[in-house]
Amino acid sequence: MFVVQREASGLRDSRHIMRTYNVPGEVQLCMGLVPAPAKRK
């Protein structure tokens, strides 16, 4: 939520936050848009 709030206010670079809060790389890889589920036929 914190990163989303920063981006909404125009602060797009999250690298400083990731280093400051020691966010693990595997967590960073899970952040971002989630692809839409595939439509069933």
N, C-alpha and C positions, 0 to 999 in steps of 0.2 A: 504494500500500500504506500509506503514511504517513497519508493522509486516512482510509482505512478503519480503521486502528488507532485514530485519534483519535475517530472516530465510535463505534466499539465501546466505548470507555471513557467515552462520554457527552459528549464535546466536539463538538457538532454544527455549530458555526459555523466554516466553513473559509475565510471571507473573509480573515482575518489571514494564514493560511498562503499563500493565493494571492498576496497582495501581497508578503509577505516573500520568497518564492521566485520572484517575477516569472513566474508561470505564465501563458502567453499565453491570451487569451480563446478562441482556437480549440481549445486543448487542454481548457480548462474545459468547453466545450460538448460534448466527447466523453466527459466523465466521467459516471458514474452508471450506472443500470441499462440493460442492452442488451435491446431488445425480443426476445421469442421469435420464432424464424423461423416464417413462415407454413406451415401444414400443407398438404401437397400432396393433391390430390383424386384 
